[in-house]
Amino acid sequence: MSSQPQPAITWREDVLPSDVAGIERLTTDSGFFRPDEVAIAAELADERLAKGPASGYHFIFAQQGGDTLGYACYGPIACTLHSWDLFWIAVRNDLRGQGLGGQIMALVEQRVAFAGGERLYVETSSRPLYRPTRHFYQSRGYNMLAVLEDFYAPGDAKMIYAKTLPVMNRR
Ligand SMILES: CC(C)(COP(=O)(O)OP(=O)(O)OC[C@H]1O[C@@H](n2cnc3c(N)ncnc32)[C@H](O)[C@@H]1OP(=O)(O)O)[C@@H](O)C(=O)NCCC(=O)NCCS
């Protein structure tokens, strides 16, 4: 019995109208995000569709055929010269732990560095659910800079990490 070969993973940075529902699905199915967080993740794609790159929201999608396997949304932080934020990253549940998130992060870092970014910030929660996520960032060179106790909810701190990127295009 032979299994069908899977199409290769391709990368896409333009945002399609269908991505709004795709992001809703991916973030809902992850089991990590509340409905209000899912709505915000989708709104960032809406904003990008409406305003283009001027929205300040940039995307990377990992595609296989018509399926979105994972994505990230990132952008420059207003009123800073070289600081960028990773707003969202998610990989489909059944594909986690196989290297796709690392590939998405590497592409985001490359794009940010090319655009003149020198520091990439990521934020996550202190809840036990996010332990693997914190490990993911730390093992990719993100240093924990601050813990804002009780930020998201009582007992749920905001943990801020950053990575210094190679200087490529200083403005
Ligand atoms: C965090 C996330 C994007 C990482 O993507 P990924 O494809 O699982 O990451 P990789 O396979 O490249 O890397 C796996 C590493 O992350 C860790 N990891 C994080 N979440 C994991 C998960 N759910 N399953 C397996 N490994 C996970 C592993 O410990 C592994 O560490 P190692 O590189 O030291 O072995 C993905 O797990 C995810 O979508 N998580 C839920 C949503 C989320 O937390 N988003 C970030 C919000 S702040």
PDBQT file of the ligand as one rigid body, heavy atoms in Angstrom, charges set to zero:
ROOT
HETATM    1  C1  LIG A 201       4.519  27.556  20.018  1.00  0.00    +0.000 C 
HETATM    2  C2  LIG A 201       4.351  26.926  18.640  1.00  0.00    +0.000 C 
HETATM    3  C3  LIG A 201       4.064  27.985  17.590  1.00  0.00    +0.000 C 
HETATM    4  C4  LIG A 201       5.659  26.208  18.266  1.00  0.00    +0.000 C 
HETATM    5  O1  LIG A 201       5.512  25.590  17.007  1.00  0.00    +0.000 OA
HETATM    6  P1  LIG A 201       6.067  24.091  16.802  1.00  0.00    +0.000 P 
HETATM    7  O2  LIG A 201       5.904  23.759  15.367  1.00  0.00    +0.000 OA
HETATM    8  O3  LIG A 201       5.424  23.204  17.790  1.00  0.00    +0.000 OA
HETATM    9  O4  LIG A 201       7.594  24.341  17.161  1.00  0.00    +0.000 OA
HETATM   10  P2  LIG A 201       8.870  23.473  16.730  1.00  0.00    +0.000 P 
HETATM   11  O5  LIG A 201       8.447  22.088  16.375  1.00  0.00    +0.000 OA
HETATM   12  O6  LIG A 201       9.674  24.235  15.783  1.00  0.00    +0.000 OA
HETATM   13  O7  LIG A 201       9.662  23.484  18.072  1.00  0.00    +0.000 OA
HETATM   14  C5  LIG A 201       9.248  22.614  19.070  1.00  0.00    +0.000 C 
HETATM   15  C6  LIG A 201       9.835  23.147  20.312  1.00  0.00    +0.000 C 
HETATM   16  O8  LIG A 201       8.830  23.904  20.945  1.00  0.00    +0.000 OA
HETATM   17  C7  LIG A 201       8.363  23.216  22.050  1.00  0.00    +0.000 C 
HETATM   18  N1  LIG A 201       6.921  23.154  21.898  1.00  0.00    +0.000 N 
HETATM   19  C8  LIG A 201       6.134  24.225  22.138  1.00  0.00    +0.000 A 
HETATM   20  N2  LIG A 201       4.855  23.857  22.066  1.00  0.00    +0.000 NA
HETATM   21  C9  LIG A 201       4.834  22.549  21.719  1.00  0.00    +0.000 A 
HETATM   22  C10 LIG A 201       3.779  21.611  21.500  1.00  0.00    +0.000 A 
HETATM   23  N3  LIG A 201       2.506  21.966  21.678  1.00  0.00    +0.000 N 
HETATM   24  N4  LIG A 201       4.087  20.359  21.114  1.00  0.00    +0.000 NA
HETATM   25  C11 LIG A 201       5.385  19.993  20.977  1.00  0.00    +0.000 A 
HETATM   26  N5  LIG A 201       6.419  20.840  21.202  1.00  0.00    +0.000 NA
HETATM   27  C12 LIG A 201       6.141  22.098  21.575  1.00  0.00    +0.000 A 
HETATM   28  C13 LIG A 201       9.039  21.871  22.121  1.00  0.00    +0.000 C 
HETATM   29  O9  LIG A 201       9.407  21.672  23.464  1.00  0.00    +0.000 OA
HETATM   30  C14 LIG A 201      10.223  22.006  21.209  1.00  0.00    +0.000 C 
HETATM   31  O10 LIG A 201      11.382  22.405  21.887  1.00  0.00    +0.000 OA
HETATM   32  P3  LIG A 201      12.878  21.995  21.326  1.00  0.00    +0.000 P 
HETATM   33  O11 LIG A 201      13.064  22.740  20.044  1.00  0.00    +0.000 OA
HETATM   34  O12 LIG A 201      13.819  22.437  22.387  1.00  0.00    +0.000 OA
HETATM   35  O13 LIG A 201      12.830  20.511  21.119  1.00  0.00    +0.000 OA
HETATM   36  C15 LIG A 201       3.208  25.863  18.596  1.00  0.00    +0.000 C 
HETATM   37  O14 LIG A 201       3.509  24.823  19.486  1.00  0.00    +0.000 OA
HETATM   38  C16 LIG A 201       1.826  26.406  18.911  1.00  0.00    +0.000 C 
HETATM   39  O15 LIG A 201       1.092  26.766  17.997  1.00  0.00    +0.000 OA
HETATM   40  N6  LIG A 201       1.470  26.463  20.187  1.00  0.00    +0.000 N 
HETATM   41  C17 LIG A 201       0.138  26.916  20.593  1.00  0.00    +0.000 C 
HETATM   42  C18 LIG A 201      -0.077  28.377  20.353  1.00  0.00    +0.000 C 
HETATM   43  C19 LIG A 201       0.936  29.252  21.085  1.00  0.00    +0.000 C 
HETATM   44  O16 LIG A 201       1.346  28.987  22.205  1.00  0.00    +0.000 OA
HETATM   45  N7  LIG A 201       1.312  30.359  20.411  1.00  0.00    +0.000 N 
HETATM   46  C20 LIG A 201       2.160  31.356  20.994  1.00  0.00    +0.000 C 
HETATM   47  C21 LIG A 201       1.312  32.315  21.791  1.00  0.00    +0.000 C 
HETATM   48  S1  LIG A 201       2.285  33.376  22.797  1.00  0.00    +0.000 SA
ENDROOT
TORSDOF 0
